[in-house]
Amino acid sequence: MNNIFEIFRDVDTHFTPEQAERIREKFTSMLNYRPRIGVFGKTGVGKSSLCNALFGKYICAVSDIEACTRDPQEVMLKMDNGKGIILLDVPGVGENLQRDEEYSELYRKLLPELDVVLWVLKADDRAYSVDIDFYTHVVKPHLEQDKPFILVLNQVDKIEPFREWDGENRLPGPTQAKNIELKAANVATHFQVKRSLVIPVSADEKFGLTKLVDEIIFSLPDEKKVSVAKEVPAENLSTKSKTEVKSSLSRVLTRTLTGAANGAALGSKVAGKVGAVVGGVIGGIGGLLGLW
């Protein structure tokens, strides 16, 4: 940051400490931002297990006997880098009519506050009518334009023929893989979303998690991509996602720095010099956060 400020001072003698502080505040806000991820779906589909697998820590209670999430569990997940992520594991729909009415109002209040909405489905479930009804009448009307909404098809290792599942390599067999794809395409059709928004995973088998992280990161605005990437375990962060985070940081840094210049001609002059050091700044940010 200090090197970049020196470039501004060399090019623009009127570059003020106040301008420098505004730029510093922009970067600090971006790097310290705590994303809010909502995890929705019917009870018993493995929402809590997915949260635990996705972020590599035991953060949500899991029960095979009863619906263990009665109220929204807002978990401030503290990571080794000192930052964190706010994970909202919300009550599952489909228990009974009275609770569904309560949860409908709850969802309406929560949705505007979230950066990402994950709706979890059980892969071997044959009936998604409750999910589709809630998505159509409760979730969809309250999703802001371009807010990431992703359908997570969980427990795909249970799709027939489930005996094909390769437990050693944690991969589906050939026939099972075809059936998983058919199931995902069917879900996309019923929910009327793009096929790319349906991500097959198995939380228990750690299958499909990197693909889910890819979809989350690519769907977020530039300013929020790094805030999610820095909280994901290394094994769930693909090279593709790392590249996208680097590109997003470059775009944000360049827009912020050139935008601080006074006038189009000066902005162009500053952009040329700043471009030479942006890569170094991004490398330092990634190293500090353990991203690359």
Secondary structure, 3 states (H helix, E strand, C coil): CHHHHHHHHHHCCCCCHHHHHHHHHHHHHHHHCCCEEEEEEECCCCHHHHHHHHHCCCCCCCCCCCCCCCCCEEEEEECCCCCEEEEEECCCECCCHHHHHHHHHHHHHHHHHCCEEEEEEECCCCCCHHHHHHHHHHHHHHCCCCCCEEEEEECHHHCCCHHHCECCCCECCHHHHHHHHHHHHHHHHHHCCCHHHEEECECCCCECHHHHHHHHHHHCCHHHHHHHHCCCCHHHCCHHHHHHHHHHHHHHHHHHHHHCCCCHHHHHHHHHHHHHHHHHHHHHHHHHHCCC
